[in-house]
């Protein structure tokens, strides 16, 4: 007797309704293998190379089933699964290990799938009239039972590409953010939650606390990460030039404009625009920025035409922008447009338990250009007693100064720890 293919044994009504599955993995070979299985079961298959892309695809297709690799390159797996199940409760979510031979064309799944399909085909015809998706659902359920559970320890996961070694445990912290204190883990969590979306984000925090690092992490984890990340410091550019920097200008638009120039907003088209120190932007220019945020259209200085630009806006400030908006020092309508999602970077004084990790991180980085140095106990103790008004940036500069002062000595001692002039 000739063995029937999965497609052949599906009843007509089962074949008539094609459901959508989303396969998420950084390994293209794994995506292809799983897609082949699902396609043979008459599923429409969409693919994503990471968690951020999966969010974007799911928002468009609302898949009935999601197969997720046991390690994601950009998002924490457990948080992704939890949030995804909340956002798409009707979807069947399966966690798979791409290093397993279950995805192999010669693996055991095809024979077992055939058995499951044959059993379903032997059911009463009336049941097919009531549930034409039965075979598809049973086959996917079998496949799910063969794969590692989503609560498997992350430290036990295998490499996806060559099947050797172990994955680093991504834990809760993003690689850009050094520290294991609760406030730092919460910071990483908030970044992961909002990064895949196009939601505007306002980043608040004291000077030197890593606001630009947060902005770059948001861009890296977003679906726009292949497009430009354009940053502009609103406090570093004179007021008379800031409008032209942001919106661009035509030739002859003002004295000295010998040629036209594309503005920073337009240069970020398709990507992310980071407005650092947004609180320093003049009120008159805030009005023009508000019009762009509301319409997505800008007008170059000296030009009558408008240009449509698609950017995600991230803004940062060390000022209490909410209070400034209430007191008329910052446009309230613009504030609420920018602060759809708020992220606060903590002062170093709020996570001093991370000081040792930060010191080791900066010394290791400084050691890439010259022989690496260690720091003795007395120097560490002196660092722990400092107030760190300049936060992590101040710590980085103090350590760089100490490495220079240590000269050819391999160890930084208390004598090389020089805090310089403290700014009050």
WOCOR-V604375 format. One record per residue. N is the residue number from 0. RES is the residue in one letter. NEAR is the number of other ideal C-beta (glycine too) atoms within 10 Angstrom. Layout:
BEGIN
N/RES/NEAR, N/RES/NEAR
END
This chain:
BEGIN
0/X/3, 1/X/5, 2/X/9, 3/X/13, 4/X/11, 5/X/20, 6/X/13, 7/X/11, 8/X/16, 9/X/25, 10/X/15, 11/X/8, 12/X/12, 13/X/22, 14/X/15, 15/X/10, 16/X/10, 17/X/12, 18/X/17, 19/X/18, 20/X/26, 21/X/26, 22/X/27, 23/X/28, 24/X/28, 25/X/19, 26/X/18, 27/X/10, 28/X/13, 29/X/24, 30/X/22, 31/X/15, 32/X/20, 33/X/25, 34/X/18, 35/X/13, 36/X/24, 37/X/22, 38/X/15, 39/X/15, 40/X/23, 41/X/18, 42/X/21, 43/X/14, 44/X/20, 45/X/20, 46/X/17, 47/X/23, 48/X/17, 49/X/20, 50/X/27, 51/X/24, 52/X/21, 53/X/27, 54/X/22, 55/X/17, 56/X/20, 57/X/21, 58/X/13, 59/X/8, 60/X/13, 61/X/13, 62/X/24, 63/X/19, 64/X/21, 65/X/24, 66/X/28, 67/X/23, 68/X/27, 69/X/23, 70/X/22, 71/X/23, 72/X/15, 73/X/22, 74/X/25, 75/X/20, 76/X/19, 77/X/13, 78/X/16, 79/X/24, 80/X/19, 81/X/12, 82/X/17, 83/X/21, 84/X/14, 85/X/8, 86/X/12, 87/X/18, 88/X/8, 89/X/8, 90/X/18, 91/X/16, 92/X/18, 93/X/21, 94/X/20, 95/X/23, 96/X/20, 97/X/24, 98/X/22, 99/X/18, 100/X/13, 101/X/20, 102/X/25, 103/X/13, 104/X/11, 105/X/7, 106/X/15, 107/X/11, 108/X/23, 109/X/15, 110/X/10, 111/X/16, 112/X/21, 113/X/16, 114/X/12, 115/X/19, 116/X/23, 117/X/14, 118/X/11, 119/X/21, 120/X/16, 121/X/8, 122/X/13, 123/X/8, 124/X/7, 125/X/8, 126/X/11, 127/X/19, 128/X/10, 129/X/8, 130/X/14, 131/X/17, 132/X/16, 133/X/17, 134/X/26, 135/X/25, 136/X/17, 137/X/16, 138/X/25, 139/X/24, 140/X/12, 141/X/15, 142/X/22, 143/X/16, 144/X/10, 145/X/15, 146/X/19, 147/X/16, 148/X/10, 149/X/17, 150/X/9, 151/X/14, 152/X/8, 153/X/17, 154/X/10, 155/X/12, 156/X/21, 157/X/18, 158/X/14, 159/X/20, 160/X/13, 161/X/8, 162/X/11, 163/X/8, 164/X/10, 165/X/11, 166/X/15, 167/X/11, 168/X/12, 169/X/19, 170/X/12, 171/X/17, 172/X/18, 173/X/25, 174/X/10, 175/X/15, 176/X/19, 177/X/19, 178/X/23, 179/X/14, 180/X/17, 181/X/13, 182/X/14, 183/X/23, 184/X/17, 185/X/14, 186/X/26, 187/X/22, 188/X/15, 189/X/17, 190/X/23, 191/X/22, 192/X/16, 193/X/19, 194/X/25, 195/X/25, 196/X/18, 197/X/15, 198/X/14, 199/X/18, 200/X/25, 201/X/23, 202/X/28, 203/X/20, 204/X/19, 205/X/21, 206/X/14, 207/X/20, 208/X/22, 209/X/24, 210/X/24, 211/X/16, 212/X/17, 213/X/26, 214/X/24, 215/X/17, 216/X/21, 217/X/29, 218/X/22, 219/X/18, 220/X/22, 221/X/25, 222/X/20, 223/X/23, 224/X/17, 225/X/8, 226/X/17, 227/X/15, 228/X/19, 229/X/19, 230/X/17, 231/X/20, 232/X/16, 233/X/22, 234/X/13, 235/X/11, 236/X/17, 237/X/7, 238/X/12, 239/X/9, 240/X/11, 241/X/20, 242/X/20, 243/X/20, 244/X/18, 245/X/23, 246/X/24, 247/X/23, 248/X/20, 249/X/16, 250/X/10, 251/X/12, 252/X/16, 253/X/13, 254/X/6, 255/X/8, 256/X/15, 257/X/8, 258/X/8, 259/X/15, 260/X/18, 261/X/13, 262/X/21, 263/X/21, 264/X/23, 265/X/19, 266/X/16, 267/X/23, 268/X/16, 269/X/12, 270/X/19, 271/X/24, 272/X/26, 273/X/28, 274/X/25, 275/X/21, 276/X/18, 277/X/26, 278/X/21, 279/X/18, 280/X/24, 281/X/13, 282/X/11, 283/X/9, 284/X/15, 285/X/16, 286/X/12, 287/X/17, 288/X/24, 289/X/16, 290/X/15, 291/X/20, 292/X/15, 293/X/11, 294/X/11, 295/X/13, 296/X/12, 297/X/21, 298/X/15, 299/X/21, 300/X/18, 301/X/15, 302/X/15, 303/X/7, 304/X/8, 305/X/14, 306/X/18, 307/X/10, 308/X/19, 309/X/12, 310/X/25, 311/X/23, 312/X/22, 313/X/29, 314/X/27, 315/X/26, 316/X/25, 317/X/19, 318/X/14, 319/X/14, 320/X/22, 321/X/16, 322/X/10, 323/X/16, 324/X/18, 325/X/12, 326/X/10, 327/X/9, 328/X/13, 329/X/23, 330/X/18, 331/X/13, 332/X/13, 333/X/22, 334/X/21, 335/X/13, 336/X/17, 337/X/26, 338/X/19, 339/X/14, 340/X/16, 341/X/14, 342/X/22, 343/X/17, 344/X/24, 345/X/21, 346/X/19, 347/X/24, 348/X/12, 349/X/16, 350/X/21, 351/X/16, 352/X/12, 353/X/20, 354/X/19, 355/X/13, 356/X/16, 357/X/19, 358/X/22, 359/X/13, 360/X/17, 361/X/20, 362/X/18, 363/X/11, 364/X/13, 365/X/18, 366/X/13, 367/X/7, 368/X/8, 369/X/10, 370/X/9, 371/X/13, 372/X/20, 373/X/12, 374/X/23, 375/X/12, 376/X/9, 377/X/13, 378/X/21, 379/X/15, 380/X/11, 381/X/17, 382/X/22, 383/X/12, 384/X/6, 385/X/18, 386/X/11, 387/X/20, 388/X/16, 389/X/22, 390/X/20, 391/X/26, 392/X/15, 393/X/20, 394/X/20, 395/X/18, 396/X/15, 397/X/22, 398/X/24, 399/X/14, 400/X/15, 401/X/24, 402/X/22, 403/X/12, 404/X/14, 405/X/18, 406/X/8, 407/X/7, 408/X/11, 409/X/9, 410/X/11, 411/X/22, 412/X/16, 413/X/15, 414/X/12, 415/X/22, 416/X/20, 417/X/10, 418/X/16, 419/X/10, 420/X/5, 421/X/10, 422/X/8, 423/X/5
END
